[in-house]
Amino acid sequence: MKPETLAIHSGNLYKSTTGDVTPPINLSTTFFRDEDGGYSGGHMYSRVSNPNRSALEKVLTDLENGVDACAFSSGNTAGMSLFQALAPGSHIIAPDDMYWGFKKQLQSIFADTLTIDFIDLTDVAGISAYIKENTVMIWVETPSNPLLKITDLVAISAIAKKHNLLLACDSTFASPCLQNPIALGADIVMHSSTKYIGGHSDVLGGALITAKMTPFWEKVRNIQQIGGAVPSPFDCFLLLRSIKTLPYRMRGHCENGMALALYLEKHPKVEAVFYPGLPAHPQHEIAKQQMSGFGGMLSILVHGGAGEARRVVNTVRLFAQATSLGGVESLIEHRASVEGPDTRTPQNLIRISVGLEHIDDLIEDFKQALG
């Protein structure tokens, strides 16, 4: 089935006794045993599994062409569970502009157990020089946050396979509708489902999807079930509801993202636009090969430094100045302020999540804000 059909029907795992077309919310924390002590309904305790979570994991698995998925209470927890499953002393190769939440995790929570090299993964030829005897994983983020770098997944997959390394890909900016890293050679895909999968800025979540069942994946599943950082049944219900419209929402985000990028690229007060759909983007050709659309995320550099960037984000009217992304409403932020004093993000960078408002209104808002 095509993504539009999978998004609507894949999560409908069972028929309820009341004949609901939309699966109901299952709030029970525990489930009946049968006469032999087993669980005829397939569920024992909601930390371990729940009908709503099972449905969510099924549709995410199908959309990413994987074999299994684990849903978590946040994107950060999803990534952290992957890092927890690594043996102490493991070495990870990660992007130099890795999402700051994961970078802070690795530098603080895992500082005593894991070692990391943060490098430019767009320089594929230079990756092998960082592979050590204890290297176990290459973590890719494409498109990256907030510089919108595109990593060549096929090329890096070949390196990972040659050295028997795991390849994990944070594909949050793309969503399952624009990019399928498993089909390009990734072993595990990560999503912050808070973003495009949720799509309405009203539910927190994360997910990991695996290309195959392995002992490592069993460690990840054990961390999810025993550690217990799982989404509530209601959160799963909301995510399943949102996924039904995901393919169509992503089309709108792509259309608006491209139109706004083209407008800003020509604006005299904009120094640079980072958007993989623009031919001027340094990895535009790679993006064309591995993405079916270029998404609704873009970043710009404005002339005038940090002061001008802050002025613009405080002057827009439709764009909400708020952290996060992927919702139906457009968001904007001065990213360096969010990331703190040790950020490597340029001080004149503005990150933009282009929503589903009419593009004419969004362009008009930037026109008046930039002046």
N, C-alpha and C positions, 0 to 999 in steps of 0.2 A: 504493500500500500504506500501511497505518497504521503509526505509529511503532513499535509492538511488533513488527511483522513486519519492517520495515526494519532495526531494530536487530539482528535475528538473521540476516537473509539478505543485506543489501546489501553487506556486506564480502566475501562469498564470490565472488571475482572469477574464479577459475579452478578447473579440476579437476586435482588432483595425480595423478601417475603411480601413486601407491599408493592412490588412492581415498579420501583422508581426508574425513570430513564436516566436521571443523574444519580450517581451513587451517593447514598446518605452518609452523614458524618457518624463514625463509630467511636463514641466517647468512652466505651468500656475500657478499663485498665487491665481487666483479666477476663479469661474465657473458660467456658465449661470444659471439663474433662469428660471423656466417655467412660463407659463401664470398665474398660481395660486400662484406664489411666492415661490414655492418649488424647489427642486434640483433633477431633474430627473436622473442625473448622479450619485447621491449619495455623491457629494462633494460640499462644499461651499467655503472654503478658505484653502489654503495649510497648514497653521499652525494647523488647526483642523484635516484635513485629505488630502491625496493626493493618486492618484492611485498607484504610486510606493511604497509609505509607506504602504498602505493597503495590497499590494501584499507581501511585506516583512513580515509584521505582521502575515499574513495568513500562510506563510510557516514556520515561527518560532513556531507558535502555533501548527501546525501539527507535526513538528519534536519533540516537547517537550510533545506531548499528552496533551496539555492544552485546554482551551476554548477561550482564548483571549490573545493578546500581545500588548505591547506598545513599540515602537521603539523610541530611544532617540539619541541625538547628540554625546554622549560618554557613556562609561561604568560608569564613575563617576557620570554623570547626572542621569543615570538610578537608581543607588543606592541612590543618594541624593533625588530623587523623592519619593522613598519608605520611607525614613526617614522623609521627609516633610509631608507625609500623616499621620504620627503618631501624636496623641494628645500631646501637651506640658505636661511635667511631666512623660512621658512614660519611662519605663526602658527596656533596650535591653541587652540580653546576646549574646556576640560575641566571636569569637576565639582569643586566646592570640597572634596568629601570623596572625591576620587579614591583608589583603592587606593594605599597608601603606596609600594609597590614601583615602580609606574609614575610616581608623582609624583616620587620620588627620581631615576628615570631622566631625566625631563624637566629636572629642576633641576640635574643633575650631568652626565650623559653628553651631553645635548643642549643644555646651557646656552649654548654658543657658536654653535649652529647653528639652534635653533628658539626662538620666543617663545610664551609660554603665558599665557592668562588663566584662572584657576580661579574659576568662578562657580557660583551656585546654579542648576542647570539645571531645577529644578522651577518656577522663575519664568520661564516660557516667554516672557512678554511682554518681559522684560528682556534676552533673548539678543541680539537684533539690534543693540543698542547697542554690543556688543563686537566686531562683525564689522568687520574692517579690509580694506584693499586687498590685503594679503598673507595673509589668512585662507584656509586651505585645508581645514580639517577641524574637525568637532565630534565630540569623543570623549564617549560616553555610557556610564555604568555603571549598570545597573538590573537588579535591586535593587542599591543601593550598599553598599559595605563601609567601615565597619561600621554606618552609620546606617539602612540599609535604606530609603533614599529611592527612590521610583519616578519615573522620568522618562517623560514622555508621548512615546513614540517617533513616533507619527503626527504630532503637532504639530511636533516638532523636525525631522522629515523634510521637512515642508513648508517650513520655514525654510531648511534645507540646500539643497533643490532650487531655491528662489527665488534663492539667492546662488551656486549652482553649487559647493557645498561637499561634500566627502565626509562621510558620516555613518558612524562606526564605533561599534559597541556591544559593550562587555564584558558578556556575558550569563552569566558563570560561575555566579552564585548561582542562576540559573533552570534552567540546563541546556537542551539542545535540546527536552526533553520538556515544559517548562512555558511556554516563550516562544520565538518565532521572529522575531527582529528584522527579517530580510529581508522577511518578509511584511508588516511594519509600516513599511517604507520605508528600512531601513538598507542601506548599500552593502556593509559588511563586518562580520562577527560575529567576536568573539574569545572563546575559552574557555581557561581554565586546565584542561586535561584531567586534571591532578593531582587535581582536586576531584571533583565528582559523576560525571563521565564515567569516571574511574578507579574511584572509589567505595570503594577498599579501603586507602587510605593506603600503597600499596606501589609506585607508579610515578609518575615526573615527566613532565609533558608539557604542550604548549600547541597551539592551533590557530587558524587564521584561515580563514573561509569567505567567499567573495565572491558577490554577487548577479549579477554579470556579468563577462565577460572584458573587461578594459580595459588600456591601456598601463601604468597604475599597478599593476594586479595583476601584470603581467609583471615589474615591478620587484620586487615582493614575492617572487614565485617565484624570481627570479634571486638575491635575497639568501638565500633558503632554500637553494638548490642550490649556489651558489658560496661563500656564507658557511659553510654546513655545520653549522649548529646544529640538527641533526635528531635525532629519537628513534631509538634502536636498534631492530632488528627485534624483539627480545624485548619492549621497551617497547610497540611497536605491537601485538604479539600480546596482551599483557596488557590493553591498552586495548580491543582488539576483543572480548576475552573479557568484559570488564566491561560494555561497551555492550549486550551481549545481554540483560542484566537491568536496564538503566538505567530503562526506563519503569516497571517494577514497583517498583524501589527508590525512585524519586521519589514514587510513591504513598504509600509508607510514611513517607518523610521529611515529606511534606506533612501526613499524618495526625498524626504525632507532633509536628511543629512547631506546628500549630494548637492541639492539646490542651495543650501546655506553655505556649504563649503565653497561652491563656485562664486557665490556673491562675496564672501569674505576674502577670497583669494585676490579679488580685484580691488579691494578697498585700500585706499592710500594709507590709512592708519594701522593696517595690519601688516606686520613684518613677515609672518609665515603662517601657513595653514597646514596642520597635520591631519590628513584624511586619506586613507588608502585608495579611495576611489578617484583621486585626482591623478592625472598622468604625471604630474611633477613629483609625486610621492616616490621616494627612492626605491621602495619595494612594490610599486604598483603592479608590475608584471607578475610577481609572485602572488600578490593578493588576487589577481584575476584568475590564476590557476587553481587556488585552493579555497576560494570563497565564491559563493553564488550571488552575494551582494555585499556592500561595503559598510552597512550598519548606520547607526544614528549617533555615533560618538566621534567627536573631533576636538582638537585643541588648536588654539591660535596663540601666536606671540604678537603683542601689540607694541607699537612704538611708544616710548615714554616710560618704560620700566615698570616696577612694581606699583608705583603710585597710580599710573594710568590704568593698569590692569584692575586695581581695586576700585577705581572710579567707575570703570565700565560695569563691573559686576554689581555695583551699587546703584547704577543708573537704569539698567534694563527694567522693564515693567512686567512683561509676560514671563520671562525666564525667572524661575524661583532660585534665589541664591541658597543652595542647600547641597549637602553631600549626598552621594548615591547617584544612580543613573538607571536608565532603561525603563522609566515609567512613561505613561501616556502624556504627562506634563513635562515641559522642557525645564531643565535645570542648568545652572551655571555656577562655577566657583573659581576663586583664585587658588589654584591647587597647592602652591608652595605654603600658603598660610595654614592649610589643613595638615600638611605633612610635617611641619615643624622646622626648627632651625637647622637640622642636619640633612634637609632635603637636597636632592640633586636636581629637582625640577626647576627650570628657569623661572626667575621671579616675575617675568612679564608674561607668563603662560596663563591662559584661561582655558579651563576644560568645560566642554559643552556637551550635554546630553540632549539631543534634538528630539522633541516629543512629537505628538500627532496633531498639534494645532495646525491651522491653515498656514502654509509656508509664507504667504504674503504678509501675514501678521507677524511672523517670526522675523522676517527680513526687515520689516518696518521697525520693529523693536530695536534691532541692532543698528539700524540706520540712525535712529535718534540717540542711542546710547553712545555710539562712536563719535557722532557729531560731524 
